Amino acid sequence: MLTVIIPALNEEKTIAQVIKFCFADPTVSEVIVVDDTSEDNTVSIAREAGAKVLVSATRGKGISMKEGIDASTND
């Protein structure tokens, strides 16, 4: 099974669709959204869509990806 890691910043308009798309793949069992301190509803929408959500204290795609990898339970 696979984990999909999504770094996000102020993505409330699209995050639910992206998560739904990921879970439509039968090999995906976990979606982790790493939020870089969004100022919108990205976190709550991602949780409602079924993703595991981490809120990063620092901004940056590289750090967000590493935090997501560290939190993943799959490949």
CHARMM internal coordinates of N, CA and C (Angstrom, degrees):
IC EDIT
DIST 1 N 1 CA 1.4528
DIST 1 CA 1 C 1.5322
ANGL 1 N 1 CA 1 C 108.95
DIST 1 C 2 N 1.3069
ANGL 1 CA 1 C 2 N 114.92
DIHE 1 N 1 CA 1 C 2 N 154.09
DIST 2 N 2 CA 1.4603
ANGL 1 C 2 N 2 CA 120.75
DIHE 1 CA 1 C 2 N 2 CA -175.27
DIST 2 CA 2 C 1.5186
ANGL 2 N 2 CA 2 C 112.21
DIHE 1 C 2 N 2 CA 2 C -116.22
DIST 2 C 3 N 1.3249
ANGL 2 CA 2 C 3 N 114.07
DIHE 2 N 2 CA 2 C 3 N 153.51
DIST 3 N 3 CA 1.4563
ANGL 2 C 3 N 3 CA 122.36
DIHE 2 CA 2 C 3 N 3 CA 171.96
DIST 3 CA 3 C 1.5186
ANGL 3 N 3 CA 3 C 107.77
DIHE 2 C 3 N 3 CA 3 C -111.92
DIST 3 C 4 N 1.3245
ANGL 3 CA 3 C 4 N 116.54
DIHE 3 N 3 CA 3 C 4 N 135.07
DIST 4 N 4 CA 1.4633
ANGL 3 C 4 N 4 CA 122.15
DIHE 3 CA 3 C 4 N 4 CA 174.15
DIST 4 CA 4 C 1.5192
ANGL 4 N 4 CA 4 C 107.15
DIHE 3 C 4 N 4 CA 4 C -106.46
DIST 4 C 5 N 1.3289
ANGL 4 CA 4 C 5 N 116.00
DIHE 4 N 4 CA 4 C 5 N 129.26
DIST 5 N 5 CA 1.4627
ANGL 4 C 5 N 5 CA 121.68
DIHE 4 CA 4 C 5 N 5 CA 178.90
DIST 5 CA 5 C 1.5157
ANGL 5 N 5 CA 5 C 108.17
DIHE 4 C 5 N 5 CA 5 C -110.00
DIST 5 C 6 N 1.3387
ANGL 5 CA 5 C 6 N 115.43
DIHE 5 N 5 CA 5 C 6 N 127.08
DIST 6 N 6 CA 1.4598
ANGL 5 C 6 N 6 CA 121.10
DIHE 5 CA 5 C 6 N 6 CA -177.39
DIST 6 CA 6 C 1.5229
ANGL 6 N 6 CA 6 C 108.99
DIHE 5 C 6 N 6 CA 6 C -122.25
DIST 6 C 7 N 1.3387
ANGL 6 CA 6 C 7 N 118.35
DIHE 6 N 6 CA 6 C 7 N 109.24
DIST 7 N 7 CA 1.4613
ANGL 6 C 7 N 7 CA 119.25
DIHE 6 CA 6 C 7 N 7 CA 171.57
DIST 7 CA 7 C 1.5283
ANGL 7 N 7 CA 7 C 107.85
DIHE 6 C 7 N 7 CA 7 C -75.34
DIST 7 C 8 N 1.3260
ANGL 7 CA 7 C 8 N 117.27
DIHE 7 N 7 CA 7 C 8 N 138.59
DIST 8 N 8 CA 1.4654
ANGL 7 C 8 N 8 CA 119.18
DIHE 7 CA 7 C 8 N 8 CA -174.78
DIST 8 CA 8 C 1.5221
ANGL 8 N 8 CA 8 C 111.65
DIHE 7 C 8 N 8 CA 8 C -142.39
DIST 8 C 9 N 1.3232
ANGL 8 CA 8 C 9 N 114.58
DIHE 8 N 8 CA 8 C 9 N 145.54
DIST 9 N 9 CA 1.4634
ANGL 8 C 9 N 9 CA 122.23
DIHE 8 CA 8 C 9 N 9 CA 173.91
DIST 9 CA 9 C 1.5241
ANGL 9 N 9 CA 9 C 107.41
DIHE 8 C 9 N 9 CA 9 C -146.94
DIST 9 C 10 N 1.3238
ANGL 9 CA 9 C 10 N 115.81
DIHE 9 N 9 CA 9 C 10 N 112.17
DIST 10 N 10 CA 1.4674
ANGL 9 C 10 N 10 CA 122.04
DIHE 9 CA 9 C 10 N 10 CA 178.45
DIST 10 CA 10 C 1.5320
ANGL 10 N 10 CA 10 C 111.92
DIHE 9 C 10 N 10 CA 10 C 53.78
DIST 10 C 11 N 1.3171
ANGL 10 CA 10 C 11 N 116.17
DIHE 10 N 10 CA 10 C 11 N 56.87
DIST 11 N 11 CA 1.4692
ANGL 10 C 11 N 11 CA 122.55
DIHE 10 CA 10 C 11 N 11 CA -176.39
DIST 11 CA 11 C 1.5279
ANGL 11 N 11 CA 11 C 112.64
DIHE 10 C 11 N 11 CA 11 C -114.15
DIST 11 C 12 N 1.3264
ANGL 11 CA 11 C 12 N 118.03
DIHE 11 N 11 CA 11 C 12 N 28.16
DIST 12 N 12 CA 1.4639
ANGL 11 C 12 N 12 CA 120.33
DIHE 11 CA 11 C 12 N 12 CA -174.85
DIST 12 CA 12 C 1.5289
ANGL 12 N 12 CA 12 C 113.64
DIHE 11 C 12 N 12 CA 12 C -58.38
DIST 12 C 13 N 1.3062
ANGL 12 CA 12 C 13 N 118.38
DIHE 12 N 12 CA 12 C 13 N -26.82
DIST 13 N 13 CA 1.4663
ANGL 12 C 13 N 13 CA 120.89
DIHE 12 CA 12 C 13 N 13 CA -177.27
DIST 13 CA 13 C 1.5254
ANGL 13 N 13 CA 13 C 112.94
DIHE 12 C 13 N 13 CA 13 C -75.93
DIST 13 C 14 N 1.3278
ANGL 13 CA 13 C 14 N 117.49
DIHE 13 N 13 CA 13 C 14 N -23.69
DIST 14 N 14 CA 1.4675
ANGL 13 C 14 N 14 CA 119.67
DIHE 13 CA 13 C 14 N 14 CA -174.08
DIST 14 CA 14 C 1.5254
ANGL 14 N 14 CA 14 C 115.42
DIHE 13 C 14 N 14 CA 14 C -123.82
DIST 14 C 15 N 1.3165
ANGL 14 CA 14 C 15 N 118.80
DIHE 14 N 14 CA 14 C 15 N -14.59
DIST 15 N 15 CA 1.4672
ANGL 14 C 15 N 15 CA 120.36
DIHE 14 CA 14 C 15 N 15 CA -170.14
DIST 15 CA 15 C 1.5312
ANGL 15 N 15 CA 15 C 112.99
DIHE 14 C 15 N 15 CA 15 C -61.89
DIST 15 C 16 N 1.3168
ANGL 15 CA 15 C 16 N 118.59
DIHE 15 N 15 CA 15 C 16 N -39.05
DIST 16 N 16 CA 1.4692
ANGL 15 C 16 N 16 CA 120.17
DIHE 15 CA 15 C 16 N 16 CA -179.42
DIST 16 CA 16 C 1.5255
ANGL 16 N 16 CA 16 C 111.14
DIHE 15 C 16 N 16 CA 16 C -63.19
DIST 16 C 17 N 1.3203
ANGL 16 CA 16 C 17 N 117.19
DIHE 16 N 16 CA 16 C 17 N -41.48
DIST 17 N 17 CA 1.4679
ANGL 16 C 17 N 17 CA 121.09
DIHE 16 CA 16 C 17 N 17 CA 178.98
DIST 17 CA 17 C 1.5226
ANGL 17 N 17 CA 17 C 111.26
DIHE 16 C 17 N 17 CA 17 C -64.17
DIST 17 C 18 N 1.3127
ANGL 17 CA 17 C 18 N 116.50
DIHE 17 N 17 CA 17 C 18 N -41.13
DIST 18 N 18 CA 1.4675
ANGL 17 C 18 N 18 CA 120.79
DIHE 17 CA 17 C 18 N 18 CA -179.55
DIST 18 CA 18 C 1.5297
ANGL 18 N 18 CA 18 C 110.26
DIHE 17 C 18 N 18 CA 18 C -64.81
DIST 18 C 19 N 1.3238
ANGL 18 CA 18 C 19 N 116.54
DIHE 18 N 18 CA 18 C 19 N -44.07
DIST 19 N 19 CA 1.4644
ANGL 18 C 19 N 19 CA 120.51
DIHE 18 CA 18 C 19 N 19 CA 179.44
DIST 19 CA 19 C 1.5290
ANGL 19 N 19 CA 19 C 110.44
DIHE 18 C 19 N 19 CA 19 C -63.98
DIST 19 C 20 N 1.3182
ANGL 19 CA 19 C 20 N 116.64
DIHE 19 N 19 CA 19 C 20 N -44.38
DIST 20 N 20 CA 1.4681
ANGL 19 C 20 N 20 CA 120.76
DIHE 19 CA 19 C 20 N 20 CA 178.53
DIST 20 CA 20 C 1.5279
ANGL 20 N 20 CA 20 C 110.47
DIHE 19 C 20 N 20 CA 20 C -59.44
DIST 20 C 21 N 1.3213
ANGL 20 CA 20 C 21 N 117.05
DIHE 20 N 20 CA 20 C 21 N -42.57
DIST 21 N 21 CA 1.4638
ANGL 20 C 21 N 21 CA 121.89
DIHE 20 CA 20 C 21 N 21 CA 178.07
DIST 21 CA 21 C 1.5271
ANGL 21 N 21 CA 21 C 110.55
DIHE 20 C 21 N 21 CA 21 C -60.36
DIST 21 C 22 N 1.3258
ANGL 21 CA 21 C 22 N 116.52
DIHE 21 N 21 CA 21 C 22 N -43.97
DIST 22 N 22 CA 1.4668
ANGL 21 C 22 N 22 CA 120.51
DIHE 21 CA 21 C 22 N 22 CA -179.68
DIST 22 CA 22 C 1.5222
ANGL 22 N 22 CA 22 C 111.28
DIHE 21 C 22 N 22 CA 22 C -62.42
DIST 22 C 23 N 1.3315
ANGL 22 CA 22 C 23 N 116.99
DIHE 22 N 22 CA 22 C 23 N -46.71
DIST 23 N 23 CA 1.4607
ANGL 22 C 23 N 23 CA 120.48
DIHE 22 CA 22 C 23 N 23 CA -178.56
DIST 23 CA 23 C 1.5269
ANGL 23 N 23 CA 23 C 112.88
DIHE 22 C 23 N 23 CA 23 C -69.55
DIST 23 C 24 N 1.3229
ANGL 23 CA 23 C 24 N 117.87
DIHE 23 N 23 CA 23 C 24 N -15.67
DIST 24 N 24 CA 1.4668
ANGL 23 C 24 N 24 CA 120.73
DIHE 23 CA 23 C 24 N 24 CA 176.80
DIST 24 CA 24 C 1.5263
ANGL 24 N 24 CA 24 C 111.62
DIHE 23 C 24 N 24 CA 24 C -69.83
DIST 24 C 25 N 1.3168
ANGL 24 CA 24 C 25 N 116.83
DIHE 24 N 24 CA 24 C 25 N -20.03
DIST 25 N 25 CA 1.4633
ANGL 24 C 25 N 25 CA 121.71
DIHE 24 CA 24 C 25 N 25 CA 177.25
DIST 25 CA 25 C 1.5321
ANGL 25 N 25 CA 25 C 108.25
DIHE 24 C 25 N 25 CA 25 C -81.59
DIST 25 C 26 N 1.3072
ANGL 25 CA 25 C 26 N 118.82
DIHE 25 N 25 CA 25 C 26 N 121.20
DIST 26 N 26 CA 1.4635
ANGL 25 C 26 N 26 CA 120.53
DIHE 25 CA 25 C 26 N 26 CA -176.45
DIST 26 CA 26 C 1.5276
ANGL 26 N 26 CA 26 C 114.85
DIHE 25 C 26 N 26 CA 26 C -65.33
DIST 26 C 27 N 1.3177
ANGL 26 CA 26 C 27 N 118.34
DIHE 26 N 26 CA 26 C 27 N -14.72
DIST 27 N 27 CA 1.4641
ANGL 26 C 27 N 27 CA 120.05
DIHE 26 CA 26 C 27 N 27 CA 178.26
DIST 27 CA 27 C 1.5229
ANGL 27 N 27 CA 27 C 112.45
DIHE 26 C 27 N 27 CA 27 C -86.18
DIST 27 C 28 N 1.3341
ANGL 27 CA 27 C 28 N 117.13
DIHE 27 N 27 CA 27 C 28 N -8.79
DIST 28 N 28 CA 1.4701
ANGL 27 C 28 N 28 CA 121.47
DIHE 27 CA 27 C 28 N 28 CA -179.29
DIST 28 CA 28 C 1.5241
ANGL 28 N 28 CA 28 C 108.99
DIHE 27 C 28 N 28 CA 28 C -94.34
DIST 28 C 29 N 1.3211
ANGL 28 CA 28 C 29 N 116.03
DIHE 28 N 28 CA 28 C 29 N 121.08
DIST 29 N 29 CA 1.4628
ANGL 28 C 29 N 29 CA 120.15
DIHE 28 CA 28 C 29 N 29 CA 178.73
DIST 29 CA 29 C 1.5217
ANGL 29 N 29 CA 29 C 112.62
DIHE 28 C 29 N 29 CA 29 C -114.17
DIST 29 C 30 N 1.3231
ANGL 29 CA 29 C 30 N 116.60
DIHE 29 N 29 CA 29 C 30 N -9.43
DIST 30 N 30 CA 1.4643
ANGL 29 C 30 N 30 CA 119.84
DIHE 29 CA 29 C 30 N 30 CA -176.58
DIST 30 CA 30 C 1.5264
ANGL 30 N 30 CA 30 C 109.00
DIHE 29 C 30 N 30 CA 30 C -148.19
DIST 30 C 31 N 1.3282
ANGL 30 CA 30 C 31 N 115.43
DIHE 30 N 30 CA 30 C 31 N 133.50
DIST 31 N 31 CA 1.4605
ANGL 30 C 31 N 31 CA 121.30
DIHE 30 CA 30 C 31 N 31 CA 173.36
DIST 31 CA 31 C 1.5197
ANGL 31 N 31 CA 31 C 106.59
DIHE 30 C 31 N 31 CA 31 C -122.85
DIST 31 C 32 N 1.3208
ANGL 31 CA 31 C 32 N 115.58
DIHE 31 N 31 CA 31 C 32 N 125.34
DIST 32 N 32 CA 1.4614
ANGL 31 C 32 N 32 CA 121.53
DIHE 31 CA 31 C 32 N 32 CA 178.34
DIST 32 CA 32 C 1.5177
ANGL 32 N 32 CA 32 C 108.05
DIHE 31 C 32 N 32 CA 32 C -114.64
DIST 32 C 33 N 1.3223
ANGL 32 CA 32 C 33 N 116.15
DIHE 32 N 32 CA 32 C 33 N 122.92
DIST 33 N 33 CA 1.4577
ANGL 32 C 33 N 33 CA 121.96
DIHE 32 CA 32 C 33 N 33 CA 174.50
DIST 33 CA 33 C 1.5215
ANGL 33 N 33 CA 33 C 106.92
DIHE 32 C 33 N 33 CA 33 C -102.87
DIST 33 C 34 N 1.3251
ANGL 33 CA 33 C 34 N 116.25
DIHE 33 N 33 CA 33 C 34 N 122.75
DIST 34 N 34 CA 1.4619
ANGL 33 C 34 N 34 CA 121.18
DIHE 33 CA 33 C 34 N 34 CA 176.48
DIST 34 CA 34 C 1.5177
ANGL 34 N 34 CA 34 C 106.56
DIHE 33 C 34 N 34 CA 34 C -104.38
DIST 34 C 35 N 1.3183
ANGL 34 CA 34 C 35 N 115.36
DIHE 34 N 34 CA 34 C 35 N 107.98
DIST 35 N 35 CA 1.4567
ANGL 34 C 35 N 35 CA 121.91
DIHE 34 CA 34 C 35 N 35 CA -175.32
DIST 35 CA 35 C 1.5232
ANGL 35 N 35 CA 35 C 110.32
DIHE 34 C 35 N 35 CA 35 C -90.17
DIST 35 C 36 N 1.3145
ANGL 35 CA 35 C 36 N 115.98
DIHE 35 N 35 CA 35 C 36 N 128.08
DIST 36 N 36 CA 1.4684
ANGL 35 C 36 N 36 CA 121.77
DIHE 35 CA 35 C 36 N 36 CA 179.53
DIST 36 CA 36 C 1.5271
ANGL 36 N 36 CA 36 C 110.86
DIHE 35 C 36 N 36 CA 36 C -93.85
DIST 36 C 37 N 1.3269
ANGL 36 CA 36 C 37 N 115.75
DIHE 36 N 36 CA 36 C 37 N 59.52
DIST 37 N 37 CA 1.4738
ANGL 36 C 37 N 37 CA 123.49
DIHE 36 CA 36 C 37 N 37 CA 178.67
DIST 37 CA 37 C 1.5282
ANGL 37 N 37 CA 37 C 112.78
DIHE 36 C 37 N 37 CA 37 C 55.57
DIST 37 C 38 N 1.3219
ANGL 37 CA 37 C 38 N 115.63
DIHE 37 N 37 CA 37 C 38 N 54.86
DIST 38 N 38 CA 1.4667
ANGL 37 C 38 N 38 CA 120.81
DIHE 37 CA 37 C 38 N 38 CA 177.35
DIST 38 CA 38 C 1.5230
ANGL 38 N 38 CA 38 C 110.62
DIHE 37 C 38 N 38 CA 38 C -61.20
DIST 38 C 39 N 1.3176
ANGL 38 CA 38 C 39 N 114.52
DIHE 38 N 38 CA 38 C 39 N 152.03
DIST 39 N 39 CA 1.4625
ANGL 38 C 39 N 39 CA 120.97
DIHE 38 CA 38 C 39 N 39 CA 178.82
DIST 39 CA 39 C 1.5285
ANGL 39 N 39 CA 39 C 111.12
DIHE 38 C 39 N 39 CA 39 C -104.75
DIST 39 C 40 N 1.3288
ANGL 39 CA 39 C 40 N 116.87
DIHE 39 N 39 CA 39 C 40 N 11.45
DIST 40 N 40 CA 1.4593
ANGL 39 C 40 N 40 CA 121.06
DIHE 39 CA 39 C 40 N 40 CA 178.82
DIST 40 CA 40 C 1.5352
ANGL 40 N 40 CA 40 C 108.60
DIHE 39 C 40 N 40 CA 40 C -121.01
DIST 40 C 41 N 1.2979
ANGL 40 CA 40 C 41 N 117.88
DIHE 40 N 40 CA 40 C 41 N -155.46
DIST 41 N 41 CA 1.4680
ANGL 40 C 41 N 41 CA 122.38
DIHE 40 CA 40 C 41 N 41 CA -176.37
DIST 41 CA 41 C 1.5252
ANGL 41 N 41 CA 41 C 113.98
DIHE 40 C 41 N 41 CA 41 C -96.72
DIST 41 C 42 N 1.3173
ANGL 41 CA 41 C 42 N 117.44
DIHE 41 N 41 CA 41 C 42 N 24.65
DIST 42 N 42 CA 1.4598
ANGL 41 C 42 N 42 CA 121.07
DIHE 41 CA 41 C 42 N 42 CA -178.73
DIST 42 CA 42 C 1.5235
ANGL 42 N 42 CA 42 C 111.79
DIHE 41 C 42 N 42 CA 42 C -54.47
DIST 42 C 43 N 1.3148
ANGL 42 CA 42 C 43 N 117.88
DIHE 42 N 42 CA 42 C 43 N -46.57
DIST 43 N 43 CA 1.4652
ANGL 42 C 43 N 43 CA 121.93
DIHE 42 CA 42 C 43 N 43 CA -175.68
DIST 43 CA 43 C 1.5247
ANGL 43 N 43 CA 43 C 111.42
DIHE 42 C 43 N 43 CA 43 C -61.61
DIST 43 C 44 N 1.3147
ANGL 43 CA 43 C 44 N 117.66
DIHE 43 N 43 CA 43 C 44 N -50.96
DIST 44 N 44 CA 1.4663
ANGL 43 C 44 N 44 CA 120.00
DIHE 43 CA 43 C 44 N 44 CA -176.91
DIST 44 CA 44 C 1.5246
ANGL 44 N 44 CA 44 C 111.71
DIHE 43 C 44 N 44 CA 44 C -67.29
DIST 44 C 45 N 1.3115
ANGL 44 CA 44 C 45 N 117.65
DIHE 44 N 44 CA 44 C 45 N -37.95
DIST 45 N 45 CA 1.4655
ANGL 44 C 45 N 45 CA 120.93
DIHE 44 CA 44 C 45 N 45 CA 178.93
DIST 45 CA 45 C 1.5252
ANGL 45 N 45 CA 45 C 110.32
DIHE 44 C 45 N 45 CA 45 C -66.52
DIST 45 C 46 N 1.3234
ANGL 45 CA 45 C 46 N 117.15
DIHE 45 N 45 CA 45 C 46 N -41.56
DIST 46 N 46 CA 1.4682
ANGL 45 C 46 N 46 CA 120.73
DIHE 45 CA 45 C 46 N 46 CA 178.86
DIST 46 CA 46 C 1.5239
ANGL 46 N 46 CA 46 C 110.98
DIHE 45 C 46 N 46 CA 46 C -63.07
DIST 46 C 47 N 1.3162
ANGL 46 CA 46 C 47 N 116.90
DIHE 46 N 46 CA 46 C 47 N -41.76
DIST 47 N 47 CA 1.4713
ANGL 46 C 47 N 47 CA 120.15
DIHE 46 CA 46 C 47 N 47 CA 178.20
DIST 47 CA 47 C 1.5209
ANGL 47 N 47 CA 47 C 110.97
DIHE 46 C 47 N 47 CA 47 C -63.78
DIST 47 C 48 N 1.3254
ANGL 47 CA 47 C 48 N 116.44
DIHE 47 N 47 CA 47 C 48 N -44.43
DIST 48 N 48 CA 1.4644
ANGL 47 C 48 N 48 CA 120.98
DIHE 47 CA 47 C 48 N 48 CA 179.33
DIST 48 CA 48 C 1.5295
ANGL 48 N 48 CA 48 C 111.24
DIHE 47 C 48 N 48 CA 48 C -61.60
DIST 48 C 49 N 1.3260
ANGL 48 CA 48 C 49 N 116.63
DIHE 48 N 48 CA 48 C 49 N -30.87
DIST 49 N 49 CA 1.4676
ANGL 48 C 49 N 49 CA 121.20
DIHE 48 CA 48 C 49 N 49 CA -179.82
DIST 49 CA 49 C 1.5264
ANGL 49 N 49 CA 49 C 112.53
DIHE 48 C 49 N 49 CA 49 C -80.35
DIST 49 C 50 N 1.3320
ANGL 49 CA 49 C 50 N 117.23
DIHE 49 N 49 CA 49 C 50 N -4.65
DIST 50 N 50 CA 1.4554
ANGL 49 C 50 N 50 CA 120.67
DIHE 49 CA 49 C 50 N 50 CA 175.47
DIST 50 CA 50 C 1.5107
ANGL 50 N 50 CA 50 C 116.36
DIHE 49 C 50 N 50 CA 50 C 102.46
DIST 50 C 51 N 1.3200
ANGL 50 CA 50 C 51 N 117.20
DIHE 50 N 50 CA 50 C 51 N 5.45
DIST 51 N 51 CA 1.4643
ANGL 50 C 51 N 51 CA 120.11
DIHE 50 CA 50 C 51 N 51 CA -179.92
DIST 51 CA 51 C 1.5275
ANGL 51 N 51 CA 51 C 110.93
DIHE 50 C 51 N 51 CA 51 C -84.38
DIST 51 C 52 N 1.3063
ANGL 51 CA 51 C 52 N 114.81
DIHE 51 N 51 CA 51 C 52 N 152.07
DIST 52 N 52 CA 1.4572
ANGL 51 C 52 N 52 CA 121.28
DIHE 51 CA 51 C 52 N 52 CA 167.73
DIST 52 CA 52 C 1.5235
ANGL 52 N 52 CA 52 C 104.92
DIHE 51 C 52 N 52 CA 52 C -81.15
DIST 52 C 53 N 1.3273
ANGL 52 CA 52 C 53 N 118.14
DIHE 52 N 52 CA 52 C 53 N 132.74
DIST 53 N 53 CA 1.4607
ANGL 52 C 53 N 53 CA 120.82
DIHE 52 CA 52 C 53 N 53 CA -174.93
DIST 53 CA 53 C 1.5210
ANGL 53 N 53 CA 53 C 110.14
DIHE 52 C 53 N 53 CA 53 C -118.49
DIST 53 C 54 N 1.3239
ANGL 53 CA 53 C 54 N 115.14
DIHE 53 N 53 CA 53 C 54 N 130.46
DIST 54 N 54 CA 1.4583
ANGL 53 C 54 N 54 CA 122.58
DIHE 53 CA 53 C 54 N 54 CA 171.87
DIST 54 CA 54 C 1.5175
ANGL 54 N 54 CA 54 C 107.07
DIHE 53 C 54 N 54 CA 54 C -114.63
DIST 54 C 55 N 1.3176
ANGL 54 CA 54 C 55 N 116.98
DIHE 54 N 54 CA 54 C 55 N 138.23
DIST 55 N 55 CA 1.4606
ANGL 54 C 55 N 55 CA 120.33
DIHE 54 CA 54 C 55 N 55 CA 175.36
DIST 55 CA 55 C 1.5172
ANGL 55 N 55 CA 55 C 106.90
DIHE 54 C 55 N 55 CA 55 C -106.22
DIST 55 C 56 N 1.3183
ANGL 55 CA 55 C 56 N 115.41
DIHE 55 N 55 CA 55 C 56 N 116.94
DIST 56 N 56 CA 1.4571
ANGL 55 C 56 N 56 CA 121.97
DIHE 55 CA 55 C 56 N 56 CA -176.89
DIST 56 CA 56 C 1.5193
ANGL 56 N 56 CA 56 C 110.27
DIHE 55 C 56 N 56 CA 56 C -82.20
DIST 56 C 57 N 1.3108
ANGL 56 CA 56 C 57 N 115.78
DIHE 56 N 56 CA 56 C 57 N 137.79
DIST 57 N 57 CA 1.4589
ANGL 56 C 57 N 57 CA 120.43
DIHE 56 CA 56 C 57 N 57 CA 178.25
DIST 57 CA 57 C 1.5233
ANGL 57 N 57 CA 57 C 111.54
DIHE 56 C 57 N 57 CA 57 C -79.53
DIST 57 C 58 N 1.3183
ANGL 57 CA 57 C 58 N 116.26
DIHE 57 N 57 CA 57 C 58 N -18.55
DIST 58 N 58 CA 1.4595
ANGL 57 C 58 N 58 CA 120.35
DIHE 57 CA 57 C 58 N 58 CA -179.41
DIST 58 CA 58 C 1.5115
ANGL 58 N 58 CA 58 C 109.76
DIHE 57 C 58 N 58 CA 58 C -121.33
DIST 58 C 59 N 1.2971
ANGL 58 CA 58 C 59 N 116.53
DIHE 58 N 58 CA 58 C 59 N 151.08
DIST 59 N 59 CA 1.4606
ANGL 58 C 59 N 59 CA 120.62
DIHE 58 CA 58 C 59 N 59 CA 179.61
DIST 59 CA 59 C 1.5170
ANGL 59 N 59 CA 59 C 110.25
DIHE 58 C 59 N 59 CA 59 C -92.70
DIST 59 C 60 N 1.2989
ANGL 59 CA 59 C 60 N 114.53
DIHE 59 N 59 CA 59 C 60 N 144.78
DIST 60 N 60 CA 1.4551
ANGL 59 C 60 N 60 CA 120.02
DIHE 59 CA 59 C 60 N 60 CA 176.52
DIST 60 CA 60 C 1.5118
ANGL 60 N 60 CA 60 C 111.45
DIHE 59 C 60 N 60 CA 60 C 141.73
DIST 60 C 61 N 1.3205
ANGL 60 CA 60 C 61 N 115.76
DIHE 60 N 60 CA 60 C 61 N 133.96
DIST 61 N 61 CA 1.4626
ANGL 60 C 61 N 61 CA 121.50
DIHE 60 CA 60 C 61 N 61 CA -177.01
DIST 61 CA 61 C 1.5243
ANGL 61 N 61 CA 61 C 111.72
DIHE 60 C 61 N 61 CA 61 C -63.69
DIST 61 C 62 N 1.3141
ANGL 61 CA 61 C 62 N 117.85
DIHE 61 N 61 CA 61 C 62 N -42.98
DIST 62 N 62 CA 1.4606
ANGL 61 C 62 N 62 CA 120.96
DIHE 61 CA 61 C 62 N 62 CA -178.12
DIST 62 CA 62 C 1.5173
ANGL 62 N 62 CA 62 C 112.59
DIHE 61 C 62 N 62 CA 62 C -61.10
DIST 62 C 63 N 1.3223
ANGL 62 CA 62 C 63 N 116.33
DIHE 62 N 62 CA 62 C 63 N -47.15
DIST 63 N 63 CA 1.4644
ANGL 62 C 63 N 63 CA 120.63
DIHE 62 CA 62 C 63 N 63 CA 179.01
DIST 63 CA 63 C 1.5219
ANGL 63 N 63 CA 63 C 110.07
DIHE 62 C 63 N 63 CA 63 C -64.83
DIST 63 C 64 N 1.3254
ANGL 63 CA 63 C 64 N 116.73
DIHE 63 N 63 CA 63 C 64 N -40.42
DIST 64 N 64 CA 1.4658
ANGL 63 C 64 N 64 CA 120.47
DIHE 63 CA 63 C 64 N 64 CA 178.90
DIST 64 CA 64 C 1.5227
ANGL 64 N 64 CA 64 C 111.11
DIHE 63 C 64 N 64 CA 64 C -61.38
DIST 64 C 65 N 1.3165
ANGL 64 CA 64 C 65 N 117.17
DIHE 64 N 64 CA 64 C 65 N -43.05
DIST 65 N 65 CA 1.4603
ANGL 64 C 65 N 65 CA 120.50
DIHE 64 CA 64 C 65 N 65 CA 179.15
DIST 65 CA 65 C 1.5322
ANGL 65 N 65 CA 65 C 110.92
DIHE 64 C 65 N 65 CA 65 C -63.28
DIST 65 C 66 N 1.3315
ANGL 65 CA 65 C 66 N 117.21
DIHE 65 N 65 CA 65 C 66 N -42.28
DIST 66 N 66 CA 1.4649
ANGL 65 C 66 N 66 CA 120.59
DIHE 65 CA 65 C 66 N 66 CA 178.70
DIST 66 CA 66 C 1.5209
ANGL 66 N 66 CA 66 C 110.70
DIHE 65 C 66 N 66 CA 66 C -62.55
DIST 66 C 67 N 1.3307
ANGL 66 CA 66 C 67 N 117.26
DIHE 66 N 66 CA 66 C 67 N -43.37
DIST 67 N 67 CA 1.4640
ANGL 66 C 67 N 67 CA 120.54
DIHE 66 CA 66 C 67 N 67 CA 178.67
DIST 67 CA 67 C 1.5300
ANGL 67 N 67 CA 67 C 110.58
DIHE 66 C 67 N 67 CA 67 C -62.06
DIST 67 C 68 N 1.3177
ANGL 67 CA 67 C 68 N 116.71
DIHE 67 N 67 CA 67 C 68 N -39.55
DIST 68 N 68 CA 1.4569
ANGL 67 C 68 N 68 CA 120.42
DIHE 67 CA 67 C 68 N 68 CA 177.66
DIST 68 CA 68 C 1.5166
ANGL 68 N 68 CA 68 C 112.30
DIHE 67 C 68 N 68 CA 68 C -64.96
DIST 68 C 69 N 1.3176
ANGL 68 CA 68 C 69 N 116.44
DIHE 68 N 68 CA 68 C 69 N -42.93
DIST 69 N 69 CA 1.4687
ANGL 68 C 69 N 69 CA 120.95
DIHE 68 CA 68 C 69 N 69 CA 178.02
DIST 69 CA 69 C 1.5222
ANGL 69 N 69 CA 69 C 110.14
DIHE 68 C 69 N 69 CA 69 C -61.35
DIST 69 C 70 N 1.3184
ANGL 69 CA 69 C 70 N 116.43
DIHE 69 N 69 CA 69 C 70 N -44.08
DIST 70 N 70 CA 1.4639
ANGL 69 C 70 N 70 CA 120.50
DIHE 69 CA 69 C 70 N 70 CA 179.95
DIST 70 CA 70 C 1.5320
ANGL 70 N 70 CA 70 C 111.89
DIHE 69 C 70 N 70 CA 70 C -61.86
DIST 70 C 71 N 1.3348
ANGL 70 CA 70 C 71 N 117.31
DIHE 70 N 70 CA 70 C 71 N -30.90
DIST 71 N 71 CA 1.4673
ANGL 70 C 71 N 71 CA 121.59
DIHE 70 CA 70 C 71 N 71 CA -177.46
DIST 71 CA 71 C 1.5247
ANGL 71 N 71 CA 71 C 113.47
DIHE 70 C 71 N 71 CA 71 C -89.60
DIST 71 C 72 N 1.3179
ANGL 71 CA 71 C 72 N 117.55
DIHE 71 N 71 CA 71 C 72 N -9.81
DIST 72 N 72 CA 1.4676
ANGL 71 C 72 N 72 CA 119.78
DIHE 71 CA 71 C 72 N 72 CA -175.46
DIST 72 CA 72 C 1.5251
ANGL 72 N 72 CA 72 C 111.37
DIHE 71 C 72 N 72 CA 72 C -73.83
DIST 72 C 73 N 1.3263
ANGL 72 CA 72 C 73 N 114.23
DIHE 72 N 72 CA 72 C 73 N 152.29
DIST 73 N 73 CA 1.4626
ANGL 72 C 73 N 73 CA 119.88
DIHE 72 CA 72 C 73 N 73 CA 178.98
DIST 73 CA 73 C 1.5240
ANGL 73 N 73 CA 73 C 111.82
DIHE 72 C 73 N 73 CA 73 C -114.24
DIST 73 C 74 N 1.3202
ANGL 73 CA 73 C 74 N 117.26
DIHE 73 N 73 CA 73 C 74 N 0.93
DIST 74 N 74 CA 1.4648
ANGL 73 C 74 N 74 CA 122.79
DIHE 73 CA 73 C 74 N 74 CA -179.01
DIST 74 CA 74 C 1.5185
ANGL 74 N 74 CA 74 C 110.39
DIHE 73 C 74 N 74 CA 74 C -121.21
DIST 74 C 75 N 1.3342
ANGL 74 CA 74 C 75 N 115.04
DIHE 74 N 74 CA 74 C 75 N -163.35
DIST 75 N 75 CA 1.4685
ANGL 74 C 75 N 75 CA 121.63
DIHE 74 CA 74 C 75 N 75 CA 177.64
DIST 75 CA 75 C 1.5071
ANGL 75 N 75 CA 75 C 111.32
DIHE 74 C 75 N 75 CA 75 C -79.61
END
COOR INIT
IC SEED 1 N 1 CA 1 C
IC BUILD
